């Protein structure tokens, strides 16, 4: 293995000369495994500090046998009592990561969830080296991450790292939407839009734990089959976006009452006025990223009396109010994974 310290003190890849690029190619092709050490990018906004991540992904895509890992130097600072250093074994990719990678979302950080082994732990962190953990944050696409212990949770032994890394963001969003924002009550009806998505699957599970009655909305028959077979949603509780009689069917399913809570990326369906499906004192919880993509998008004009609407953005809350975001994460983990006989399952992959 070769260990590169070329970006330990300053950037190297940004504006690299032809001569240095030739030297770099020689080095990378001479070794199968490369560890590229950089300073933490958590407080850096310049895109040139992220070039090593792109270089590593390019090398991995061209040669699966070649390993290129990025590592964050701890800059000689002492590990704080409430910090944990985690060796990442797996990280989850969300819709946000796809939008950033494809240039459709103007943000720098990618990957909000990962899982791995605790390498070093602060005295008051509640963890020990060797513990299996998952983490949540705004920039987790590294071989090693250093995070506050409040952003870390223990992973059950029966859960793989791949499963554990797919849960934090979806569990955080579903819990925040249903428990804190919508305050779902036992016996209330929840309509989950894009129910086969990761957030949708987690919302179905949490709504059931809260005693809610789940209705699912999706876009195709194959996704409907997935919800029926994998999520145990009755076929009578599955509805389709393009169904011209959708409104009447939902009102029929709720005995004319309407649904109490609607959760999902609601702004993605611009042709639909979701407020028409709501019961009195209903709540709309929008989890979409559309407000970032299209700032001029407006919510539906017809909002009934005593109907509330909220738009959730996990990354924004982690950046502006990390303490609050971490408290939500810990509460979500306790609620979703804390009861052994009703542990929430990791989101299942859907293949059309």
KAZIKA-V125381 format. One record per residue. N is the residue number from 1. RES is the residue in three letters. SS is DSSP state (H for helix, E for strand, - for the rest). OMEGA is omega in whole degrees, 0 to 359 (* if undefined). NEAR is the number of other C-alpha atoms within 12 Angstrom. Layout:
n,res,ss,omega,near
N,RES,SS,OMEGA,NEAR
N,RES,SS,OMEGA,NEAR
//
This chain:
n,res,ss,omega,near
1,UNK,-,173,17
2,UNK,E,179,20
3,UNK,E,181,22
4,UNK,E,175,27
5,UNK,E,185,21
6,UNK,E,178,21
7,UNK,E,178,27
8,UNK,-,181,26
9,UNK,-,183,17
10,UNK,-,180,16
11,UNK,-,179,23
12,UNK,-,185,24
13,UNK,-,181,28
14,UNK,-,180,21
15,UNK,-,183,13
16,UNK,-,180,17
17,UNK,-,180,12
18,UNK,H,180,12
19,UNK,H,180,11
20,UNK,H,179,16
21,UNK,H,177,16
22,UNK,H,177,13
23,UNK,H,180,15
24,UNK,H,178,23
25,UNK,H,178,17
26,UNK,H,181,13
27,UNK,H,185,20
28,UNK,H,180,27
29,UNK,H,181,21
30,UNK,H,183,14
31,UNK,-,179,19
32,UNK,-,183,21
33,UNK,E,180,24
34,UNK,E,173,29
35,UNK,E,184,31
36,UNK,E,185,37
37,UNK,E,178,33
38,UNK,E,171,36
39,UNK,E,178,30
40,UNK,-,180,30
41,UNK,-,186,36
42,UNK,-,181,27
43,UNK,-,183,14
44,UNK,-,183,15
45,UNK,-,184,14
46,UNK,-,183,15
47,UNK,H,182,20
48,UNK,H,179,22
49,UNK,H,182,31
50,UNK,H,184,34
51,UNK,H,181,25
52,UNK,H,178,35
53,UNK,H,179,34
54,UNK,H,177,25
55,UNK,H,180,25
56,UNK,H,180,28
57,UNK,H,179,22
58,UNK,H,179,17
59,UNK,H,181,23
60,UNK,H,181,20
61,UNK,H,181,14
62,UNK,H,181,14
63,UNK,-,184,16
64,UNK,-,180,14
65,UNK,-,182,14
66,UNK,-,182,22
67,UNK,E,178,27
68,UNK,E,183,34
69,UNK,E,175,33
70,UNK,E,181,37
71,UNK,E,180,34
72,UNK,E,175,37
73,UNK,E,181,27
74,UNK,-,174,25
75,UNK,-,176,16
76,UNK,-,183,10
77,UNK,-,180,11
78,UNK,-,178,17
79,UNK,-,181,22
80,UNK,-,184,19
81,UNK,-,184,19
82,UNK,-,181,23
83,UNK,E,177,31
84,UNK,E,173,42
85,UNK,E,187,43
86,UNK,E,170,43
87,UNK,E,187,35
88,UNK,E,176,36
89,UNK,E,181,30
90,UNK,E,171,32
91,UNK,E,183,38
92,UNK,E,177,39
93,UNK,-,182,30
94,UNK,-,176,28
95,UNK,H,179,25
96,UNK,H,180,34
97,UNK,H,177,29
98,UNK,H,181,19
99,UNK,H,178,23
100,UNK,H,182,21
101,UNK,H,181,21
102,UNK,-,177,14
103,UNK,-,182,14
104,UNK,-,177,18
105,UNK,-,187,22
106,UNK,-,175,19
107,UNK,-,183,26
108,UNK,-,185,32
109,UNK,-,174,34
110,UNK,-,179,35
111,UNK,-,182,35
112,UNK,-,184,37
113,UNK,E,179,46
114,UNK,E,176,47
115,UNK,E,181,44
116,UNK,E,184,41
117,UNK,E,176,35
118,UNK,E,179,35
119,UNK,E,180,26
120,UNK,E,185,31
121,UNK,E,176,31
122,UNK,-,185,25
123,UNK,-,182,17
124,UNK,-,185,17
125,UNK,-,184,26
126,UNK,-,180,23
127,UNK,-,178,31
128,UNK,-,175,25
129,UNK,-,182,22
130,UNK,-,179,18
131,UNK,-,174,26
132,UNK,E,188,33
133,UNK,E,167,47
134,UNK,E,185,48
135,UNK,E,176,52
136,UNK,E,181,50
137,UNK,-,183,41
138,UNK,-,181,37
139,UNK,-,188,37
140,UNK,-,185,43
141,UNK,-,180,42
142,UNK,-,177,45
143,UNK,-,178,33
144,UNK,E,177,36
145,UNK,E,177,48
146,UNK,E,189,44
147,UNK,E,173,41
148,UNK,E,181,32
149,UNK,H,178,37
150,UNK,H,176,35
151,UNK,H,185,44
152,UNK,E,176,45
153,UNK,E,178,42
154,UNK,E,180,36
155,UNK,-,177,35
156,UNK,-,183,25
157,UNK,-,182,13
158,UNK,-,182,15
159,UNK,-,179,23
160,UNK,-,177,24
161,UNK,H,179,30
162,UNK,H,178,27
163,UNK,H,183,32
164,UNK,H,181,41
165,UNK,H,179,41
166,UNK,-,188,37
167,UNK,-,193,48
168,UNK,H,184,55
169,UNK,H,181,49
170,UNK,H,179,46
171,UNK,H,178,44
172,UNK,H,184,47
173,UNK,H,181,44
174,UNK,H,180,53
175,UNK,H,181,47
176,UNK,H,182,43
177,UNK,H,188,41
178,UNK,H,185,48
179,UNK,H,190,31
180,UNK,H,184,24
181,UNK,H,183,27
182,UNK,-,182,35
183,UNK,-,182,28
184,UNK,-,180,37
185,UNK,-,178,24
186,UNK,-,179,20
187,UNK,-,178,18
188,UNK,-,182,31
189,UNK,E,180,39
190,UNK,E,172,49
191,UNK,E,181,48
192,UNK,E,179,49
193,UNK,E,189,41
194,UNK,-,189,37
195,UNK,-,180,46
196,UNK,-,178,43
197,UNK,-,180,37
198,UNK,H,179,39
199,UNK,H,179,40
200,UNK,H,179,45
201,UNK,H,180,45
202,UNK,H,179,45
203,UNK,H,178,52
204,UNK,H,182,49
205,UNK,H,182,41
206,UNK,H,178,41
207,UNK,H,178,42
208,UNK,H,179,33
209,UNK,H,180,29
210,UNK,-,180,27
211,UNK,-,180,20
212,UNK,-,175,29
213,UNK,E,190,32
214,UNK,E,167,45
215,UNK,E,184,47
216,UNK,E,176,47
217,UNK,E,182,44
218,UNK,E,190,35
219,UNK,-,183,24
220,UNK,-,179,22
221,UNK,H,180,20
222,UNK,H,176,18
223,UNK,H,175,33
224,UNK,H,177,32
225,UNK,H,178,29
226,UNK,H,180,29
227,UNK,H,179,41
228,UNK,H,186,26
229,UNK,H,186,17
230,UNK,H,184,23
231,UNK,-,178,35
232,UNK,-,175,22
233,UNK,-,179,30
234,UNK,-,180,20
235,UNK,H,179,23
236,UNK,H,180,21
237,UNK,H,179,32
238,UNK,E,183,39
239,UNK,E,186,39
240,UNK,E,188,32
241,UNK,-,188,31
242,UNK,-,179,16
243,UNK,-,182,18
244,UNK,-,179,12
245,UNK,-,184,13
246,UNK,H,184,24
247,UNK,H,182,27
248,UNK,H,180,18
249,UNK,H,179,25
250,UNK,H,177,36
251,UNK,H,177,24
252,UNK,H,180,18
253,UNK,H,180,27
254,UNK,-,178,26
255,UNK,-,177,13
256,UNK,-,183,18
257,UNK,-,188,22
258,UNK,-,181,31
259,UNK,E,183,39
260,UNK,E,182,42
261,UNK,E,171,45
262,UNK,E,181,53
263,UNK,E,177,51
264,UNK,E,178,45
265,UNK,-,192,37
266,UNK,H,181,36
267,UNK,H,178,34
268,UNK,H,180,25
269,UNK,-,188,24
270,UNK,-,183,19
271,UNK,-,186,14
272,UNK,-,175,23
273,UNK,-,185,24
274,UNK,H,180,43
275,UNK,H,179,33
276,UNK,H,183,28
277,UNK,H,188,37
278,UNK,E,170,36
279,UNK,E,173,31
280,UNK,E,183,23
281,UNK,E,179,25
282,UNK,E,182,35
283,UNK,E,174,40
284,UNK,E,179,45
285,UNK,E,185,42
286,UNK,E,181,39
287,UNK,-,186,42
288,UNK,-,175,33
289,UNK,-,186,32
290,UNK,H,180,28
291,UNK,H,176,22
292,UNK,H,183,24
293,UNK,H,183,19
294,UNK,-,185,17
295,UNK,-,181,12
296,UNK,-,180,10
297,UNK,-,183,19
298,UNK,-,175,18
299,UNK,-,179,28
300,UNK,-,184,19
301,UNK,-,185,14
302,UNK,-,176,17
303,UNK,-,184,22
304,UNK,-,178,21
305,UNK,-,179,14
306,UNK,-,174,15
307,UNK,-,181,25
308,UNK,E,180,27
309,UNK,E,179,32
310,UNK,E,176,27
311,UNK,E,183,31
312,UNK,-,175,34
313,UNK,-,186,30
314,UNK,H,183,36
315,UNK,H,181,31
316,UNK,H,180,20
317,UNK,H,177,23
318,UNK,H,181,26
319,UNK,H,185,19
320,UNK,H,183,14
321,UNK,-,184,15
322,UNK,H,180,22
323,UNK,H,178,18
324,UNK,H,181,21
325,UNK,H,179,33
326,UNK,H,177,33
327,UNK,H,178,26
328,UNK,H,180,35
329,UNK,H,181,39
330,UNK,H,178,31
331,UNK,H,180,27
332,UNK,H,179,38
333,UNK,H,180,41
334,UNK,H,181,25
335,UNK,H,185,28
336,UNK,H,185,39
337,UNK,H,189,32
338,UNK,-,181,19
339,UNK,-,191,15
340,UNK,H,186,14
341,UNK,H,179,10
342,UNK,H,182,16
343,UNK,-,178,25
344,UNK,-,179,36
345,UNK,-,175,34
346,UNK,-,178,36
347,UNK,-,180,35
348,UNK,-,178,27
349,UNK,-,176,22
350,UNK,-,179,20
351,UNK,-,182,10
352,UNK,-,*,12
//
